[in-house]
Amino acid sequence: RWCDRDECWLALADRIRRQLPPPPQSSFRVVAVVALGSRLRGEYVVGTNIEAGNLHNSVCAERVAFGALQLYGVRRPGAVRCIYIVTDAPQPISPGALCREFMYSSPFCEPSTRVLSATPDLGQRLDVTLAELLPRASPYCRLGAADQRKWAKATSLQTPPSGSAAATAYAAAKRASRDDNRDDLHPTRYGVACAFDDGTVATAVQRKALEYGCSLDPVGQLAPELARKRRDGVRPIVVALVDDLGVAHAPFASGRAFLAEHGYGAVDVLCHDGDGALHVVEALELMPFVPDFTDHFRETIPKSPTRSMDRQSFRPVSPNNGHAP
């Protein structure tokens, strides 16, 4: 049957792409066809990227398609069999950070759900899973607000070794989370801290908004201090994004994109896994399969594998650091 052949789905996505006008800001067309499985095999929804004058207010093709999927009436978990993507680019383009995180969080997908991207001539392809696109996803990623709190309180969380830069950043981030105090909008509070090799620490907090998409990501708010330190020749050692219950999260979508695309891909970040074990991973490892469009990526290609937390993983904190836990 045609619906069992990837070529047919990709050809459908390309045919739709060619019929669309380029969006007004990027002039770059993306089409995502979300194919359903099981009893719905052969059925699908389609999305394309839509753009506003404010870049932050644009929406990617994959998320548009998943909005249509919700309206389609699909209720069965794991209903999505594969997401097919075709763009204007001469190389296969993987979903961006926001779409990776959104699709991974969706009850209609599993971490093993395929994402197949292709060039317009369908000659080059990138075939990956959501789990491969979003390494070290937050333990909260597929949980509702109440279940996030339950999980954190019921899980034994490993902490960084005392006296390390990681311990300093972890403690500072957890303290900072207290200022994310709009619990009326969402109960979980997030703070972030970056420890630098001059012994200083910078912090920021999530700033929730009534419309969730207008909330300010904490990692991105470190941008001015990271840029100032870079001009002064000071290197960031480790970034910790920690909530008020002590769970360390790999940066969320916009934070991952910021670190990877702005030359901070070599910085270490802390993250807890689903069992409460603490890991350290380089930021660029959290954004695999990103097209190498800029020199920022080339400068920060990670050379070390993901590491579990141990006492040899981090450098000691400078004795004059005033932010010791």
Secondary structure in CASP SS format (residue, H / E / C, confidence):
PFRMAT SS
TARGET T0000
AUTHOR 0000-0000-0000
METHOD secondary structure of the structure
MODEL  1
R C 1.00
W H 1.00
C H 1.00
D H 1.00
R C 1.00
D H 1.00
E H 1.00
C H 1.00
W H 1.00
L H 1.00
A H 1.00
L H 1.00
A H 1.00
D H 1.00
R H 1.00
I H 1.00
R H 1.00
R H 1.00
Q H 1.00
L C 1.00
P C 1.00
P C 1.00
P C 1.00
P C 1.00
Q C 1.00
S C 1.00
S C 1.00
F C 1.00
R C 1.00
V E 1.00
V E 1.00
A E 1.00
V E 1.00
V E 1.00
A E 1.00
L E 1.00
G C 1.00
S H 1.00
R H 1.00
L H 1.00
R C 1.00
G C 1.00
E C 1.00
Y E 1.00
V E 1.00
V E 1.00
G E 1.00
T E 1.00
N C 1.00
I E 1.00
E C 1.00
A C 1.00
G C 1.00
N C 1.00
L H 1.00
H H 1.00
N H 1.00
S C 1.00
V E 1.00
C C 1.00
A H 1.00
E H 1.00
R H 1.00
V H 1.00
A H 1.00
F H 1.00
G H 1.00
A H 1.00
L H 1.00
Q H 1.00
L H 1.00
Y H 1.00
G C 1.00
V C 1.00
R C 1.00
R C 1.00
P C 1.00
G C 1.00
A C 1.00
V E 1.00
R E 1.00
C E 1.00
I E 1.00
Y E 1.00
I E 1.00
V E 1.00
T E 1.00
D C 1.00
A C 1.00
P C 1.00
Q C 1.00
P C 1.00
I C 1.00
S C 1.00
P C 1.00
G C 1.00
A H 1.00
L H 1.00
C H 1.00
R H 1.00
E H 1.00
F H 1.00
M H 1.00
Y H 1.00
S H 1.00
S C 1.00
P C 1.00
F C 1.00
C C 1.00
E C 1.00
P C 1.00
S C 1.00
T C 1.00
R E 1.00
V E 1.00
L E 1.00
S E 1.00
A E 1.00
T C 1.00
P C 1.00
D C 1.00
L C 1.00
G C 1.00
Q C 1.00
R E 1.00
L E 1.00
D E 1.00
V E 1.00
T E 1.00
L H 1.00
A H 1.00
E H 1.00
L H 1.00
L C 1.00
P C 1.00
R C 1.00
A C 1.00
S C 1.00
P C 1.00
Y C 1.00
C C 1.00
R C 1.00
L C 1.00
G C 1.00
A H 1.00
A H 1.00
D H 1.00
Q H 1.00
R H 1.00
K H 1.00
W H 1.00
A H 1.00
K H 1.00
A H 1.00
T C 1.00
S C 1.00
L C 1.00
Q C 1.00
T C 1.00
P C 1.00
P C 1.00
S C 1.00
G C 1.00
S E 1.00
A H 1.00
A H 1.00
A H 1.00
T H 1.00
A H 1.00
Y H 1.00
A H 1.00
A H 1.00
A H 1.00
K H 1.00
R H 1.00
A H 1.00
S H 1.00
R H 1.00
D H 1.00
D C 1.00
N C 1.00
R C 1.00
D C 1.00
D C 1.00
L C 1.00
H C 1.00
P C 1.00
T C 1.00
R C 1.00
Y E 1.00
G E 1.00
V E 1.00
A E 1.00
C E 1.00
A E 1.00
F E 1.00
D C 1.00
D C 1.00
G C 1.00
T C 1.00
V E 1.00
A E 1.00
T E 1.00
A E 1.00
V E 1.00
Q C 1.00
R E 1.00
K C 1.00
A C 1.00
L C 1.00
E C 1.00
Y H 1.00
G H 1.00
C H 1.00
S C 1.00
L E 1.00
D C 1.00
P C 1.00
V C 1.00
G H 1.00
Q H 1.00
L H 1.00
A H 1.00
P H 1.00
E H 1.00
L H 1.00
A H 1.00
R H 1.00
K H 1.00
R H 1.00
R H 1.00
D C 1.00
G C 1.00
V C 1.00
R C 1.00
P E 1.00
I E 1.00
V E 1.00
V E 1.00
A E 1.00
L E 1.00
V E 1.00
D E 1.00
D C 1.00
L C 1.00
G C 1.00
V C 1.00
A E 1.00
H E 1.00
A C 1.00
P C 1.00
F C 1.00
A H 1.00
S H 1.00
G H 1.00
R H 1.00
A H 1.00
F H 1.00
L H 1.00
A H 1.00
E H 1.00
H C 1.00
G C 1.00
Y C 1.00
G C 1.00
A C 1.00
V C 1.00
D E 1.00
V E 1.00
L E 1.00
C E 1.00
H E 1.00
D C 1.00
G C 1.00
D C 1.00
G C 1.00
A C 1.00
L E 1.00
H E 1.00
V E 1.00
V E 1.00
E E 1.00
A H 1.00
L H 1.00
E H 1.00
L H 1.00
M C 1.00
P C 1.00
F C 1.00
V C 1.00
P C 1.00
D C 1.00
F C 1.00
T C 1.00
D H 1.00
H H 1.00
F H 1.00
R H 1.00
E H 1.00
T C 1.00
I C 1.00
P C 1.00
K C 1.00
S C 1.00
P C 1.00
T C 1.00
R E 1.00
S E 1.00
M C 1.00
D C 1.00
R C 1.00
Q C 1.00
S C 1.00
F C 1.00
R C 1.00
P E 1.00
V C 1.00
S C 1.00
P C 1.00
N C 1.00
N C 1.00
G C 1.00
H C 1.00
A C 1.00
P C 1.00
END
